[in-house]
Amino acid sequence: MALPLSIGYSPCPNDTFIFYALMHGKIPLRHIQFTPPVLKDVETLNRWAINSRLDVTKVSLHALGHVQDSYTMLNAGAALGRGCGPLLITQPGQKTAPSSWRIAIPGKYTTAALLLTLFLPEPSKLIAMPFDTIMDAIKEGKVDAGVIIHESRFTYQNYGLVCVQDLGEWWEKETGLPIPLGCIAARKSLGQQTIKESEEAIAASLRWASAHPETCTAYIKQYAQELDDRVISEHIKLYVNNFSIDLTDTGRAAVQELLRRGKNAGIFTGASAPGVQSYV
């Protein structure tokens, strides 16, 4: 009898693209089956992972540093790459120093929040809010600046806003490594066989979607914040790449470096925080 596994991922186009085939019966499974997926914003999934709510889940790599006692990072499904980092944006003509800004972040446990803290360690007031409300909050003067992710990086200029710092660009110059943003994690208690089959199924789902991209379109648009075909296409191209199929040693080194810097900054306190494990 197949083992039922709960699963959660975000409604963003990169995740719905990756998981379409797996969730629509296109990928044969042997010893496992997935229950109907839960689609939530990544910060909700981060908090759920801290409470060990799901068997397999998308998490920010910042959150991974807080849950490594109970979850392991899978080799497939990651959001990692170059030129795809969060952006620190504000209104034109901002004259005060960033250390005095009220800065909106898309969640306490997002990698965007961690990258901002590493880039801007001096005190500033961070205000967590849903990622899709940040640009409006800046425009309306509720905050001085914000860190944007997902589709927002393609549309912020439509709001008359300007980029102060591409945090991914800063990371790449600092480390020479790709930007580690998010991953799929599985409960360690599931055991190696179940984790490996889950990992292989996710990789197979991504390969299927890459071969049949048009079949995934309706599902992606059902959940996307932005329905413009160009924005959706650019989003997928940016966040789904070779690292999503196979994290590789380079990808693992990027995650390791992010967690190491986070621990040095006092963000992670658990004994297992700086480690990175993958079953494949």
N, C-alpha and C positions, 0 to 999 in steps of 0.2 A: 504494500500500500504506500502510495506517495506521501511524503511528509509535507503538510501544508505550511507555507511560509508567508508571514505578513511582509508587505513591502510598501515603501513610500518614496516618492521623488517629487521634484518641483514641477509646476505647470509650465516652466520655461521651455522654449522650442528645442534646446539641446537635449533636455531630458525626455520630452515626449517623443522626439525623433529616435533616441537610443532605445527606448522601451516599447515602442509601438509593436514591433513584431512579437516580442515576448508576451505582451499583454493581449495579443489578438490571436494566439494559438498558432503562430507561424514557426515556432521553435520547439522541436521535440524535447521532452524532458524525461528523465529516467526515474529518479528516486524522489524527486521533489515536485511540488506544484505551488504556484503563487496564488494567494487569495486576491480578490479584487484590490487594485492598488489604491493608496491614499495619496492624493496630490495636494500638497501644501507648500507654502513658501518655505525657503530653505531655513530661515530662522526658527520657524515652528518645528521643522524636522530636527534642527540642532538641539532644541530643548527637549524634544521627545527622545533623542538619542541619549542625552544625559540621564533620562529616566528609564532607559532601556526598553522603550515601548514597542519598537518594531524589530523584526528579525533581520531584514535587509533594508537599508535606507541610504538616501543621499544625505551627505553632511558637508558642511564647509570644512576645509582642512584646519581652520582654526579650532572648530569644535572637536575635530579628531583628537587634538592634543588633550582634551578634557575627558575623553571616553575610551582611551586605549586599554584600560583594564578590562573592558567588556566587549569592545568591538575591534575588528581588524579591517584594514583597508584592502579592498579588492583591486586586482590588477586591471580590471576593465571598468569602463564607465566614468573615468575621471574627467574633470574639467581642468586642463593644464595646457599651457602653451606660451606663445610669444605674441606681444602686441594685443593682449586681451585683458589687461588689468583694470581694476576699478579706477575711476577718475574723481579727483577732488575738484569740485566746481563751485562757482560763486557768481554773483552779479558783477557786471563790468564796473570798474571804478572803485573797487573795494580798497580802502586806504589803511585799515587797521592791520596789525600783525596777526597771523593765523593763531598764535597762542591765546589771543583774546576772543576768538570766534566761538559762536555756538555752532557746532558742526553736527549735522544729521548723519547718522550711520544706519545702514539697513539691517541692524540687529547686533546685539552684543557679541554673539559668537560667530559672526560672519568673518571670512578671511579679509574682506574689505576693512572691517574694523581693526583687525590685527595689523594689516599693512599700514593703515593710517597711524596707529600707535607707534610702529617702528619708524615710520618716516617723520613723524611729528611728536617726539617724546615729551616736549614741553607741555605744561598744562593747557588744556582747552576743554570747554564744556561739550561733552558728547551727548547727543540726544538720539535715542533709538526710535525709529519709526519704520513703517512698511516701505520697502524700496520704491514702490510705485507712487509714493506721496512726496518724495524728497524734492523733486524739482518744483512742484507747486509751493512747497514750504519755503524754498529759497526765494522764489518769485514774489511770494506774499510777505516776505520779511520776517517770517516766524523763526528762521535760522539765518546765520550769516553765510553758511556754506554747507555742502553736503558731499558725501561719497556715494557715487552712483554705480550701479551694476546692471547686468542683463541688457535688455533692449534700450535702456535709458542712454547708454553711451552713443547710440546712433541718433538720438532725437533731442539732446539737451540744447543744441544750438537753436532749435525751433522755439525754445523758451527765452531766447535772448541771453543765455548764460554762457560763461566762459570757463575753460579748464585751467585751473591753477597748477595742477600736477597730475600727470598720468602715473599712478602708483605702481603700475606694472612696469612701465619704462624705468622708474627709479629702481625697482627690484632687480630688473635685468642688468642695469649698469652696476649695481652694488654686488651682485653675486655671479653674473654670467650665466645664470640658470633660468629655465622657463618659469613662468608664474604659476605657482600651485594654488588653485582656487577651491575645488571641491572634489569629492570622491564618493564612491559607493562603499559602504561599510556593512559588514555582517557580524552578527553576534558570534563571539568566539565559542560560546557554548554549543553552537550547532554542530561543531566537529569538522574536521578537515574535508571529508568526502562531500558533505552538503555545501560547504563554503566553495569548494572547487567547482562543483556542478553549477552553482549559482553564478560564479564568475564566468564560466564557459558559456552559459546561457545568455548572459548580458553581452558578451563579445559577439556571439552568433546573432543576437538581435540587432546589434549595430551594423554588422556586415550585411544583414538582410535589408535594413533600411537604406544603406548606402547603394544597394543594387536596385531598390524600388522606391526612390525618394517620393515620387508623386503619390504613391499609395498612402503615405503617412500624412499628407497635407491636411486633410479634414480633421484628423485627430489633433494635430499640432494647433490648428486655428481654433479648435474648440476651447483651448485653455490659454492661448497666447494673450499677453497684454496688448501687443501691437499686432494688427492684422495685415499690415502692409506686406505684400509678398517679398519686396526687396529687403525690408528690415528682418523678416523671418529668415530669409536665405542667408543674409550676412551674419545673423546671430548664430545659425548652425555652423557656418563655415568657420567662425571665430572660435567657438567653444568645443566643436567636435572635430577631432583630428587623430593623428596616429597614436598620441598618448591615450586617447579614449579607448582604443583597442588593446594597447599594451603599454603600461606605464613606463616600462624599461628602467634601467639603472639610472639614467639621467632624470627621469621623473621622480623616482624614489629619492634621489639626492636632493632634488628641489624641495620635496616635502620635508625631508630630514632637516634641511637648512632652515626652513620656515619654523619648524617646531623648536629647533635649537635656539634661534633668535628669540622666539617667544618665551622660552624658559629663561634665557638670560635676562629678558626684560621683566621677569617676575610674573608673567601671565599664567604659566603652567606651574603647578606645584607638585603634581603627582609624580611618584617615582618612575612611572613608565612613560611620562610625557614626551621625552625626546626620541623615543624609538619609533621605527616604521617597520611593519611586518606585512608581508604579502604571501599568500599560499602558493602562488605560481610565479 
